[in-house]
Amino acid sequence: MTKKLISDIIVSVLSDAISAITILEVKSETTIEGNSALYIKTDDLGTVDKPLLDELSLKYTDEDYLVNYLIPETKFINKVHEKNTDTVCIFIEEVS
């Protein structure tokens, strides 16, 4: 079986994430290790459906990729830690 492309996983994850998060903006970055990090800006962290994000993580984690999410307590902006009020992070790690 052919390995899925990470770009296809990102599109699928974001398509499903719409059901769990009100998405205002998405910032996609590649980490030093070559993995993907999606920073999703939302209007209200209180409305994020965490059980649905758990399901999303399980759905897209397989022998090729590990998908996790994090809602951090703080963000590091301009060398200062600020309370996170609007960002959900989804990490897609390629399994070696």
Secondary structure by P-SEA (a helix, b strand, c coil): cbbbbaaaaaaaaaaaacccccccbbbbbbccccbbbbbbbbccccccaaaaaaaaaaaaccccbbbbbbbccccccccccccccbbbbbbbbbcc
